[in-house]
Amino acid sequence: MRDPRSIVRRALITEKGTVLREKRNQYHFEVARDANKIEIKQAVEAIFSVKVSAVRTQQMRGKLKRQGRYAGRQSDWKKAIVTLKPDHKIELFEQI
């Protein structure tokens, strides 16, 4: 099994994520592109000591960026939406 911190790269904090966290107990993370739902669930449970009920993933395409006449692309990445069981919360997000 891989290191949980190499699977879950960072927490995503957005307005939409804040609304979903308050209403549905869902948290957003940027995860490794080759990680599957089972690995993501195990990593979140290991890092934050919570119980996960569901994991949804999305492949996000990198945006096209321009600087004058030069064009480049940001890297593609993967987003995971993790739903926790009703009596669990991640304290990291509650402070924001």
Summary of the structure (lengths in Angstrom):
residues: 96
radius of gyration: 14.9
end to end distance: 31.5
largest distance: 52.5
contacts: 242
relative contact order: 0.25
helix: 31%
strand: 36%
